[in-house]
């Protein structure tokens, strides 16, 4: 199975989290939001300028900046 980063998902596309490459407090915050290995993530809506992007995670909608989403690998 190949992995890509979260930013490569198109609206309506979903994938499972393979790993987090983020570090420090942002990694902890993402894990607290439910972004752990095996979690299904749905790309709900991209902003007109592409940043931030709304993702559906475990029944919640969160907006992530591109710089943070690039460090989330999905497969």
Backbone as CSV, one residue per row, in Angstrom:
resi,resn,N_x,N_y,N_z,CA_x,CA_y,CA_z,C_x,C_y,C_z
1,UNK,0.842,-1.169,0.000,0.000,0.000,0.000,0.896,1.244,0.000
2,UNK,0.607,2.170,-0.892,1.398,3.396,-0.948,0.800,4.452,-0.025
3,UNK,1.656,5.304,0.483,1.187,6.374,1.354,1.395,7.711,0.650
4,UNK,0.553,8.656,0.999,0.659,10.019,0.489,0.289,10.939,1.638
5,UNK,0.488,12.229,1.471,0.119,13.099,2.578,-1.336,13.528,2.462
6,UNK,-1.870,13.984,3.550,-3.289,14.314,3.656,-3.708,15.379,2.659
7,UNK,-2.810,16.279,2.293,-3.151,17.352,1.360,-3.500,16.846,-0.031
8,UNK,-3.126,15.611,-0.353,-3.399,15.070,-1.685,-4.835,14.585,-1.855
9,UNK,-5.600,14.497,-0.761,-6.997,14.079,-0.876,-7.822,15.170,-1.542
10,UNK,-8.721,14.760,-2.422,-9.655,15.681,-3.065,-10.951,15.705,-2.259
11,UNK,-11.774,16.732,-2.466,-13.054,16.818,-1.754,-13.864,15.551,-2.000
12,UNK,-14.401,14.975,-0.926,-15.192,13.758,-1.005,-14.377,12.479,-0.927
13,UNK,-13.079,12.570,-0.967,-12.198,11.404,-0.911,-11.804,11.131,0.537
14,UNK,-11.643,9.862,0.883,-11.243,9.508,2.240,-10.081,8.524,2.208
15,UNK,-9.393,8.440,3.334,-8.257,7.529,3.488,-8.029,7.297,4.967
16,UNK,-7.226,6.283,5.274,-6.885,5.991,6.670,-5.517,6.566,6.999
17,UNK,-5.378,7.056,8.220,-4.110,7.609,8.682,-3.095,6.482,8.807
18,UNK,-1.928,6.690,8.191,-0.842,5.712,8.290,0.132,6.120,9.399
19,UNK,0.474,7.413,9.461,1.355,7.902,10.520,1.365,9.426,10.560
20,UNK,1.831,9.948,11.689,1.977,11.396,11.879,3.458,11.722,11.931
21,UNK,3.888,12.660,11.100,5.276,13.095,11.101,5.436,14.405,11.862
22,UNK,4.312,14.965,12.314,4.339,16.216,13.072,5.103,15.995,14.376
23,UNK,5.574,17.089,14.962,6.297,16.993,16.217,5.731,17.970,17.237
24,UNK,6.104,17.766,18.468,5.746,18.695,19.528,4.278,18.776,19.851
25,UNK,3.846,19.977,20.200,2.478,20.172,20.675,1.437,19.947,19.589
26,UNK,1.772,20.220,18.329,0.785,20.004,17.259,0.503,18.509,17.093
27,UNK,1.530,17.671,17.247,1.315,16.223,17.151,0.374,15.763,18.258
28,UNK,0.618,16.228,19.469,-0.225,15.861,20.612,-1.669,16.326,20.396
29,UNK,-1.835,17.542,19.874,-3.171,18.091,19.628,-3.904,17.261,18.582
30,UNK,-3.220,16.885,17.516,-3.837,16.064,16.470,-4.242,14.691,17.020
31,UNK,-3.399,14.115,17.854,-3.736,12.832,18.467,-4.949,12.982,19.383
32,UNK,-5.018,14.078,20.128,-6.168,14.329,21.000,-7.460,14.466,20.194
33,UNK,-7.348,14.970,18.965,-8.519,15.121,18.096,-8.929,13.792,17.443
34,UNK,-8.118,12.762,17.626,-8.454,11.445,17.085,-7.653,11.040,15.872
35,UNK,-6.686,11.833,15.487,-5.848,11.486,14.344,-4.743,10.541,14.790
36,UNK,-5.071,9.269,14.800,-4.114,8.222,15.147,-4.131,7.189,14.024
37,UNK,-3.136,6.341,14.004,-3.025,5.334,12.962,-4.314,4.517,12.833
38,UNK,-4.805,4.398,11.605,-6.009,3.622,11.332,-7.294,4.428,11.304
39,UNK,-7.252,5.699,11.697,-8.444,6.545,11.696,-8.816,6.933,10.266
40,UNK,-10.091,6.815,9.934,-10.594,7.211,8.622,-10.761,8.732,8.598
41,UNK,-10.241,9.383,7.546,-10.331,10.827,7.390,-10.992,11.142,6.057
42,UNK,-11.963,12.043,6.081,-12.687,12.456,4.874,-12.386,13.915,4.582
43,UNK,-11.981,14.212,3.358,-11.776,15.602,2.939,-13.147,16.173,2.596
44,UNK,-13.618,17.107,3.399,-14.966,17.649,3.234,-14.986,18.847,2.298
45,UNK,-14.116,19.818,2.573,-14.143,21.030,1.756,-12.804,21.747,1.810
46,UNK,-12.358,22.195,0.635,-11.137,22.995,0.560,-11.528,24.456,0.445
47,UNK,-10.787,25.313,1.103,-11.019,26.748,1.014,-10.706,27.225,-0.400
48,UNK,-11.270,28.355,-0.798,-11.010,28.865,-2.147,-9.519,29.009,-2.467
49,UNK,-8.727,29.387,-1.502,-7.285,29.516,-1.716,-6.521,28.274,-1.277
50,UNK,-7.232,27.216,-0.880,-6.614,25.943,-0.536,-6.152,25.782,0.895
51,UNK,-6.288,26.804,1.713,-5.803,26.705,3.089,-6.713,27.510,4.004
52,UNK,-7.309,26.974,5.024,-7.224,25.592,5.501,-8.212,24.682,4.752
53,UNK,-8.175,23.420,5.107,-9.067,22.421,4.526,-9.865,21.770,5.652
54,UNK,-11.154,21.541,5.421,-12.013,20.899,6.414,-11.982,19.386,6.211
55,UNK,-11.732,18.670,7.306,-11.686,17.204,7.281,-12.670,16.648,8.300
56,UNK,-13.300,15.530,7.958,-14.170,14.816,8.884,-13.376,13.719,9.555
57,UNK,-13.356,13.762,10.892,-12.593,12.785,11.663,-13.448,12.329,12.837
58,UNK,-13.811,11.050,12.848,-14.579,10.464,13.951,-15.834,11.269,14.308
59,UNK,-16.560,11.721,13.279,-17.809,12.438,13.497,-17.665,13.927,13.730
60,UNK,-16.452,14.427,13.785,-16.214,15.857,13.979,-15.600,16.442,12.710
61,UNK,-15.760,17.741,12.535,-15.147,18.436,11.408,-14.070,19.354,11.965
62,UNK,-12.848,19.206,11.444,-11.760,20.082,11.872,-11.112,20.702,10.641
63,UNK,-10.575,21.882,10.806,-9.853,22.560,9.732,-8.364,22.481,10.034
64,UNK,-7.606,22.050,9.040,-6.156,21.938,9.207,-5.431,22.816,8.196
65,UNK,-4.367,23.452,8.647,-3.517,24.210,7.738,-2.729,23.236,6.876
66,UNK,-2.381,23.679,5.679,-1.631,22.833,4.750,-0.320,22.378,5.360
67,UNK,0.378,23.250,6.060,1.668,22.872,6.636,1.550,21.738,7.654
68,UNK,0.408,21.660,8.359,0.195,20.561,9.309,-0.292,19.307,8.600
69,UNK,-1.156,19.464,7.603,-1.698,18.310,6.875,-0.630,17.599,6.052
70,UNK,0.395,18.313,5.619,1.480,17.685,4.851,2.232,16.637,5.655
71,UNK,2.208,16.766,6.956,2.936,15.854,7.842,2.091,14.669,8.302
72,UNK,0.909,14.532,7.746,0.034,13.408,8.078,-0.003,12.483,6.875
73,UNK,0.515,11.279,7.044,0.538,10.314,5.954,-0.709,9.447,5.993
74,UNK,-1.321,9.255,4.812,-2.521,8.424,4.705,-2.284,7.370,3.626
75,UNK,-3.046,6.303,3.673,-2.887,5.257,2.690,-4.187,4.595,2.376
